């Protein structure tokens, strides 16, 4: 996966890279020493030690309101751990090296499958970039960035994310409103939230953004918005990603434990994600219903 794609996808990630927007000023890292799990693995057997961004809703937040925070509690309970202990660090370059790689924690709750910086568990959800627009506007029925209805529209998009490549091919970038990838989310709102505000104010006509962020902030806005997964794009950047948990390459038994958790609890995981309006996709790219 290219560096630009990783930054937008580390949801988790994602978005070192898959669509989260990264903070600039480092936070102090809070961590405790690890105990030994399986032979050769530095996994704490008593606490679930999580690496996370302290201000990255809907994924993680020091308030505990992110869906990854709630998923971490599920993992801790299922694996017999008494508590969740966080290492807070912003999603900036060096995140993995300074947290998981430095043995300050044992898991990153959301990470794009295939990224070489971590060992991925099995995926626990699939989602995609989406197109958001008002249901009462003239874009009803638009499902792809190639739709002629978009030709004269102003579309909001985050700099360097996958939709920009497809929009460039369709000459949609000439009128697009470009939002920054790098923001300090401690003092600024998420760009997904800003795009939705701009759309409701008439500044832009539609927005292309990572699905989990779109669903969360669209619901928060209270507006009647269409959220259309970009699953029908032909060529260009891929829009669909599998999201996993990230662990150290040495922690093979820990990965197997987490894979078993995902398999045994997939229905509850889906329920949690859907409660945050994450656009979940099955293996046929069909939307999983509430």
C-alpha positions in Angstrom: 0.0 0.0 0.0 1.4 3.4 -0.9 2.4 5.8 1.9 -0.5 8.2 1.0 -3.0 5.4 1.2 -1.7 4.2 4.6 -2.1 7.7 6.0 -5.7 7.8 5.1 -6.5 4.3 6.2 -5.1 3.8 9.7 -8.4 3.7 11.4 -8.4 3.1 12.1 -5.6 3.6 11.2 -6.3 4.0 10.2 -5.0 6.7 8.9 -1.6 7.1 9.9 -3.6 6.2 7.3 -6.9 5.2 6.2 -8.9 8.0 7.0 -8.2 9.4 10.2 -6.9 12.9 10.5 -3.6 13.1 12.3 -2.5 15.3 15.1 0.6 17.4 15.2 1.8 18.0 18.8 3.0 14.8 20.6 1.2 13.8 23.8 3.1 12.3 26.7 3.1 8.5 26.4 1.6 6.8 29.5 2.6 3.1 29.8 3.4 0.4 32.3 6.0 -2.4 32.1 4.8 -5.5 30.4 4.6 -9.0 31.8 5.4 -12.0 29.8 2.7 -13.9 28.0 3.5 -16.9 25.8 7.2 -17.9 25.5 9.1 -15.2 23.7 6.1 -12.8 23.7 6.0 -9.5 25.6 2.2 -9.6 26.1 0.9 -8.6 29.5 -1.3 -11.4 30.7 -3.2 -9.3 33.2 -4.1 -6.1 31.4 -5.0 -5.3 27.8 -2.4 -2.7 26.9 -3.7 -0.6 24.0 -1.9 2.0 21.8 -4.4 4.7 20.7 -4.8 8.3 19.6 -6.3 10.4 22.5 -8.5 12.5 20.2 -9.7 10.6 17.2 -13.5 10.0 17.3 -15.3 7.8 16.3 -12.3 5.5 16.8 -10.6 6.3 20.0 -10.7 9.1 22.6 -9.5 9.6 26.2 -13.2 9.9 27.1 -13.6 6.2 26.2 -16.4 7.1 23.7 -14.7 5.7 20.6 -15.9 2.3 19.2 -12.3 1.0 19.4 -12.3 1.9 23.2 -15.5 -0.2 23.6 -14.1 -3.0 21.5 -11.0 -3.0 23.7 -13.2 -3.6 26.8 -14.8 -6.6 25.0 -11.3 -8.0 24.2 -10.1 -7.6 27.7 -13.1 -9.4 29.2 -13.0 -12.2 26.7 -9.3 -12.8 27.2 -9.4 -12.7 31.0 -7.7 -9.4 31.6 -8.7 -7.3 34.5 -8.4 -3.9 32.9 -7.5 -1.9 29.8 -4.3 0.2 30.1 -3.7 2.9 27.4 -0.6 4.3 25.9 -1.9 7.6 24.4 0.0 8.8 21.4 -1.1 10.9 18.3 -1.5 9.3 14.9 1.7 10.8 13.5 4.6 9.1 11.7 6.4 7.1 14.3 3.2 6.0 16.0 3.9 2.2 15.7 7.6 2.5 16.4 7.1 4.6 19.6 4.2 2.5 21.0 3.7 -1.1 19.9 7.3 -1.4 18.6 8.7 -0.1 21.8 6.7 -2.6 23.8 4.6 0.1 25.5 1.5 -1.8 24.6 0.3 -5.0 22.9 -2.4 -4.0 20.5 -3.6 -1.4 18.1 -7.3 -1.7 17.9 -7.8 -0.6 14.3 -5.3 -1.1 11.5 -5.5 -1.6 7.7 -4.9 -5.1 6.6 -1.6 -5.5 4.7 0.3 -2.7 6.3 3.9 -3.9 6.8 4.5 -2.0 10.1 2.4 -4.5 12.2 1.3 -8.0 12.1 -2.4 -8.0 11.3 -5.0 -10.2 12.9 -7.9 -11.4 10.8 -10.1 -8.5 9.7 -13.0 -7.7 12.0 -14.7 -5.4 9.5 -14.7 -4.1 5.9 -15.7 -0.6 5.0 -15.0 1.9 2.2 -14.8 5.5 1.3 -18.3 7.0 0.8 -19.9 9.8 -1.0 -22.2 11.9 1.2 -24.9 14.3 -0.1 -28.3 15.6 0.9 -31.2 13.3 0.2 -33.4 16.2 -0.8 -30.9 17.5 -3.4 -30.4 16.7 -7.1 -27.7 14.0 -6.5 -30.2 11.3 -5.6 -29.1 8.0 -7.1 -25.5 8.9 -7.6 -23.3 5.8 -6.7 -20.0 6.5 -8.3 -17.6 9.4 -9.0 -18.1 8.9 -12.7 -21.8 9.9 -12.6 -22.4 12.9 -14.9 -24.5 14.5 -12.2 -21.2 15.4 -10.4 -19.6 17.2 -13.3 -20.5 20.7 -12.2 -20.6 20.0 -8.5 -18.2 21.1 -5.8 -17.0 18.0 -3.9 -15.2 18.1 -0.6 -12.3 15.7 -0.2 -9.3 15.3 2.1 -6.0 15.9 0.6 -4.1 12.7 -0.5 -6.9 10.3 0.2 -7.9 7.7 -2.4 -11.0 9.5 -3.8 -8.7 12.3 -5.0 -7.2 10.1 -7.7 -10.5 9.0 -9.1 -11.8 12.6 -8.9 -8.8 13.8 -10.8 -9.5 11.4 -13.7 -13.1 12.7 -13.9 -11.8 16.3 -13.7 -13.7 16.9 -10.5 -10.7 18.3 -8.7 -10.9 21.5 -10.6 -13.9 22.6 -8.5 -13.2 20.5 -5.5 -12.7 22.0 -2.0 -9.6 20.4 -0.5 -9.5 19.8 3.2 -6.2 19.2 5.0 -5.1 15.7 6.1 -2.9 17.0 8.9 -4.9 18.7 11.7 -4.6 18.9 15.5 -7.8 17.3 16.5 -7.4 18.4 20.1 -8.1 22.0 19.1 -9.8 21.5 15.7 -12.8 19.4 14.7 -12.4 16.4 12.4 -12.3 17.3 8.8 -15.2 14.9 8.2 -17.3 17.0 10.6 -16.2 20.2 8.9 -17.1 18.8 5.5 -20.6 17.9 6.6 -21.1 21.4 8.1 -19.9 22.9 4.9 -22.3 20.8 2.8 -25.3 21.8 5.0 -24.2 25.4 4.6 -24.1 25.1 0.8 -20.3 25.5 0.6 -20.0 22.1 -1.1 -22.5 19.9 -2.8 -21.1 16.5 -1.6 -18.2 15.0 0.3 -16.0 12.0 -0.3 -14.7 10.6 3.0 -13.8 7.4 4.9 -17.0 5.6 5.8 -16.7 5.2 9.5 -16.1 8.9 10.0 -18.9 9.8 7.5 -21.5 7.7 9.3 -20.6 9.0 12.8 -20.6 12.7 11.9 -23.6 12.5 9.6 -25.6 11.1 12.5 -24.2 13.7 14.8 -25.3 16.5 12.3 -29.0 15.4 12.6 -29.4 16.0 8.8 -31.0 13.6 6.4 -28.0 12.6 4.3 -27.3 9.8 1.8 -24.1 7.8 2.6 -23.2 5.9 -0.5 -20.2 3.4 -0.3 -17.9 3.9 -3.3 -17.9 0.2 -4.2 -18.6 0.6 -7.9 -15.6 2.5 -8.9 -13.8 1.2 -12.0 -10.0 1.5 -11.7 -8.2 4.2 -9.8 -7.4 3.9 -6.1 -9.2 1.2 -4.2 -11.9 2.4 -1.9 -12.6 -0.7 0.2 -10.4 -1.8 3.1 -10.3 -4.6 5.7 -9.6 -3.4 9.2 -7.7 -5.6 11.6 -6.1 -5.4 15.0 -2.3 -4.8 14.9 0.2 -6.7 17.0 3.9 -7.2 17.0 5.3 -9.8 14.5 6.8 -11.8 17.3 3.4 -12.3 19.1 2.0 -15.3 17.2 0.0 -16.8 20.1 -1.5 -13.4 20.9 -2.6 -13.1 17.3 -4.2 -16.5 17.4 -6.0 -15.5 20.6 -7.3 -12.3 19.0 -8.4 -14.2 15.8 -10.4 -16.6 18.0 -12.0 -13.6 19.8 -13.0 -12.1 16.4 -14.4 -15.3 15.1 -16.4 -16.0 18.3 -17.7 -12.4 18.7 -18.2 -11.2 15.1 -22.0 -10.6 15.6 -21.4 -8.5 18.7 -18.6 -6.6 17.0 -20.9 -5.8 14.1 -23.6 -4.6 16.5 -21.1 -2.2 18.1 -19.9 -0.8 14.8 -23.4 -0.4 13.4 -24.4 1.5 16.6 -21.8 4.1 15.4 -23.2 4.0 11.9 -20.1 2.4 10.4 -20.9 1.4 6.8 -20.1 -2.3 7.0 -19.6 -4.3 3.9 -19.8 -8.0 3.4 -17.5 -10.0 1.1 -19.8 -9.2 -1.9 -19.5 -5.4 -1.2 -23.1 -5.3 0.0 -24.0 -3.1 2.9 -24.7 -5.0 6.2 -28.0 -3.7 7.6 -28.6 -2.5 11.1 
